[in-house]
Every structure is written in C-alpha cells, then in structure tokens.
Amino acid sequence: MRRFTSLLLALSLGALSAQESDSPKSLYLKGNALLAPVLIFNVGAEYQLSQRQTLQVDALVSPWKSFRGNHMQVYMGHVEGRHYFRSAFDGLYVGVNAGFGLFDLTKWNYLGTDKFQRGFNFMFGASLGYQWQLNEKWNLDAFLGGGTSQGLYHGYEQVPPDSWIRYDEAEKWNKSGEWLPYRGGLMVSYKLN
C-alpha cells in the first residue's frame, strides 16, 4: 500500500516539476458512452501536467435503488495519474489510481436473494488505455482498470414489507478485500482549452 501511494505521489510530483511554465496545458471534460445508456453516470476531467503526463479525476454514480430485485446503488470517485507513451491525450497510456466508494448493493454471490450489503471501500490500482484524437476538440478514451478493493460493510436481509435486519454476525464491520476490475469504458472527451 505504501509503495502504491509513493508511486502515485512520485508520478504526480514528477509531472508537476517537468512542466514548462509558458507552455499551454489542455483540459478535457469526459463522459462514459458505454454506461450512459443504462443510466449509470461516469464523468470526469483530465488535465495535462506535462508533455506526456496527465491527471484525471472522475466520479461514477449508479442511482439504481433496485434492479431486478437486487440493490445496485454505487457512488465512486477516483484520482488517476497517467503516463502517455507518445504525447498527452494521444495513444497508449498507463495510469495509477486511488478511489473511494459508497455502496448499497447485492454482491454477486447473493444475487436473487433478499440479502444486500451497505458500506464503503477504498480502491488502489492501475489502468491501461488508449486515446484517439478524432479532431482538434474531440477524443475517444478506451480504458480498463482494476486493483485491490478493500471494503467495510454490513449485511442486511429484506423483511417484508419495507424493513430489514442484519444477517451478519460481525460486531462492527464485515471486511472484504478483493482484486478485481473496477473501472472501464469508452469516454467521449471534449477539449476546453
């Protein structure tokens, strides 16, 4: 965990120190075209730090209180430092990210039951992506990322009509740590400057 934090900090500080003070920096606003049709909103902004490095912040909101009887409310935010192999906003890149999330969802192994989980998690990982410049103002950014997700939650069981009880036996929080993909999509990006 310390190594990951140190790597993210070093990437950010290295990019800041490499900036040329008089060169213009670009800023893109983005929206995830793959998630929008199912009304899951993933928006962000990516700012150029140097010739090959950028910093992206983004948020994801899945407002679904229930989908086919399963809880699916998720709120996540991420910060990601990216290194492009050609130049910023063009071509292949790798990134390191950190994020925080709140959730009220039915974990995959409880789908189809009356059980659901509420809590929060911390995420630390990496991304791989490719950005295409469509023209002077528009880009497409395809990416996939994942890493470790460390969650703390309470497990509940729905009791008709509208109440719930805890099904878990943890005194404080259940703890869950997994390695999994937690970001991805196709961002449509618009250049502001």
C-alpha positions as CSV (number, residue, x, y, z in Angstrom):
1,M,0.0,0.0,0.0
2,R,2.8,2.4,0.9
3,R,4.6,1.6,-2.4
4,F,1.5,2.3,-4.4
5,T,0.9,5.7,-2.6
6,S,4.6,6.5,-3.1
7,L,4.3,5.7,-6.9
8,L,1.2,7.8,-7.3
9,L,2.9,10.7,-5.4
10,A,6.1,10.4,-7.4
11,L,4.2,10.4,-10.7
12,S,2.3,13.5,-9.7
13,L,5.3,15.4,-8.4
14,G,7.5,14.4,-11.3
15,A,4.9,15.6,-13.7
16,L,4.5,18.9,-11.9
17,S,8.2,19.5,-11.8
18,A,8.5,18.7,-15.5
19,Q,6.0,21.3,-16.6
20,E,7.2,24.1,-18.8
21,S,5.8,27.3,-17.2
22,D,4.9,29.0,-20.5
23,S,3.5,26.1,-22.5
24,P,-0.3,25.9,-22.7
25,K,-2.0,22.9,-20.9
26,S,-5.1,21.1,-22.2
27,L,-8.2,20.2,-20.2
28,Y,-10.8,17.7,-21.4
29,L,-14.2,17.0,-20.0
30,K,-15.4,13.4,-20.4
31,G,-18.4,11.2,-20.2
32,N,-18.6,7.4,-20.4
33,A,-20.6,6.4,-23.5
34,L,-20.9,2.7,-22.6
35,L,-22.5,3.3,-19.2
36,A,-24.8,6.2,-20.1
37,P,-27.4,4.1,-22.0
38,V,-28.1,2.1,-18.7
39,L,-28.3,5.4,-16.7
40,I,-25.1,4.9,-14.9
41,F,-23.2,8.2,-15.0
42,N,-19.4,8.3,-15.2
43,V,-18.0,11.8,-15.8
44,G,-14.5,13.3,-15.4
45,A,-11.9,15.8,-16.3
46,E,-8.4,15.2,-17.5
47,Y,-5.7,17.9,-17.2
48,Q,-2.3,18.0,-18.8
49,L,0.6,18.2,-16.4
50,S,3.5,17.8,-18.9
51,Q,4.2,16.7,-22.4
52,R,3.3,13.0,-21.6
53,Q,1.6,13.1,-18.2
54,T,-2.0,14.0,-17.2
55,L,-4.1,13.9,-14.1
56,Q,-7.7,12.6,-14.3
57,V,-10.5,12.9,-11.7
58,D,-13.8,11.2,-12.2
59,A,-17.0,10.2,-10.5
60,L,-19.4,7.3,-11.1
61,V,-23.0,7.2,-9.9
62,S,-25.3,4.2,-10.2
63,P,-28.5,5.6,-8.8
64,W,-30.5,2.3,-9.1
65,K,-32.1,1.5,-5.7
66,S,-33.2,-1.8,-7.2
67,F,-32.6,-3.6,-10.5
68,R,-34.5,-6.8,-11.0
69,G,-34.9,-7.1,-7.2
70,N,-31.2,-6.5,-6.5
71,H,-29.7,-3.4,-4.8
72,M,-27.4,-1.5,-7.1
73,Q,-26.6,1.9,-5.7
74,V,-22.9,2.9,-6.1
75,Y,-21.1,6.2,-5.7
76,M,-17.3,6.2,-6.5
77,G,-14.6,8.8,-7.1
78,H,-11.1,8.3,-8.4
79,V,-7.9,10.3,-9.0
80,E,-5.5,8.8,-11.6
81,G,-2.1,9.9,-12.8
82,R,-1.5,8.9,-16.4
83,H,1.7,8.5,-18.5
84,Y,1.3,8.5,-22.3
85,F,3.9,6.9,-24.5
86,R,3.5,9.4,-27.4
87,S,2.1,12.6,-26.0
88,A,-0.6,13.7,-23.6
89,F,-4.1,12.7,-24.8
90,D,-2.7,10.6,-27.8
91,G,-2.2,6.9,-28.0
92,L,-1.4,4.2,-25.4
93,Y,-1.1,5.1,-21.7
94,V,-0.8,3.5,-18.3
95,G,-2.1,5.0,-15.1
96,V,-2.1,4.5,-11.3
97,N,-5.3,5.4,-9.4
98,A,-6.8,5.7,-6.0
99,G,-10.5,5.9,-5.2
100,F,-13.3,5.8,-2.6
101,G,-16.8,4.4,-2.9
102,L,-20.1,4.1,-1.0
103,F,-22.5,1.3,-1.9
104,D,-25.8,-0.3,-1.2
105,L,-25.7,-3.3,-3.4
106,T,-26.3,-7.0,-3.7
107,K,-22.9,-8.8,-4.0
108,W,-22.7,-11.2,-6.9
109,N,-22.9,-14.3,-4.7
110,Y,-26.2,-13.0,-3.2
111,L,-28.0,-12.3,-6.4
112,G,-31.6,-13.5,-6.4
113,T,-31.8,-13.5,-2.6
114,D,-33.3,-11.0,-0.2
115,K,-29.8,-10.1,1.2
116,F,-27.8,-7.0,0.4
117,Q,-24.7,-5.1,1.7
118,R,-24.2,-1.4,2.6
119,G,-20.8,0.1,3.3
120,F,-17.8,1.8,1.8
121,N,-14.5,0.8,0.1
122,F,-11.0,2.1,-0.8
123,M,-9.5,1.2,-4.2
124,F,-5.9,1.3,-5.3
125,G,-4.8,0.1,-8.7
126,A,-3.7,0.7,-12.3
127,S,-5.3,1.3,-15.7
128,L,-4.4,0.6,-19.3
129,G,-5.9,2.7,-22.0
130,Y,-5.7,4.2,-25.5
131,Q,-6.9,7.6,-26.6
132,W,-7.8,8.5,-30.2
133,Q,-7.8,12.1,-31.3
134,L,-10.9,12.5,-33.6
135,N,-10.2,16.1,-34.4
136,E,-8.9,19.2,-32.6
137,K,-11.7,19.2,-29.9
138,W,-12.9,15.6,-29.6
139,N,-11.2,12.4,-28.4
140,L,-12.2,8.8,-27.5
141,D,-10.6,7.2,-24.5
142,A,-11.0,3.4,-24.1
143,F,-9.7,2.1,-20.8
144,L,-9.8,-0.8,-18.3
145,G,-8.5,-0.6,-14.7
146,G,-8.6,-2.5,-11.5
147,G,-6.6,-3.4,-8.4
148,T,-7.4,-4.0,-4.8
149,S,-10.7,-3.1,-3.3
150,Q,-10.9,-3.0,0.5
151,G,-14.4,-2.8,1.8
152,L,-16.2,-2.4,5.1
153,Y,-19.9,-3.2,5.1
154,H,-22.9,-4.5,7.0
155,G,-25.0,-7.3,5.6
156,Y,-28.8,-7.0,5.6
157,E,-31.8,-9.1,4.8
158,Q,-35.0,-7.6,3.5
159,V,-38.1,-8.3,5.7
160,P,-41.5,-7.5,4.1
161,P,-42.9,-5.0,3.6
162,D,-40.2,-2.3,3.9
163,S,-37.7,-3.1,6.7
164,W,-34.5,-5.1,7.1
165,I,-32.4,-6.9,9.7
166,R,-28.7,-7.6,9.8
167,Y,-27.9,-11.2,8.8
168,D,-24.2,-11.0,9.6
169,E,-22.7,-11.7,13.0
170,A,-19.9,-9.0,12.9
171,E,-19.9,-6.7,15.9
172,K,-18.7,-3.7,13.9
173,W,-18.0,-4.2,10.2
174,N,-17.6,-7.1,7.8
175,K,-14.3,-6.7,5.9
176,S,-13.8,-7.7,2.4
177,G,-10.7,-7.4,0.2
178,E,-10.6,-8.5,-3.4
179,W,-8.5,-8.0,-6.5
180,L,-11.0,-7.0,-9.3
181,P,-11.6,-4.7,-12.2
182,Y,-13.5,-1.6,-11.0
183,R,-13.1,0.9,-13.9
184,G,-13.6,0.8,-17.6
185,G,-15.4,2.1,-20.6
186,L,-15.2,4.4,-23.5
187,M,-15.0,8.1,-22.6
188,V,-16.1,10.7,-25.1
189,S,-13.8,13.7,-24.4
190,Y,-14.2,17.4,-25.3
191,K,-11.3,19.8,-25.1
192,L,-12.0,23.0,-23.3
193,N,-8.6,24.7,-23.8
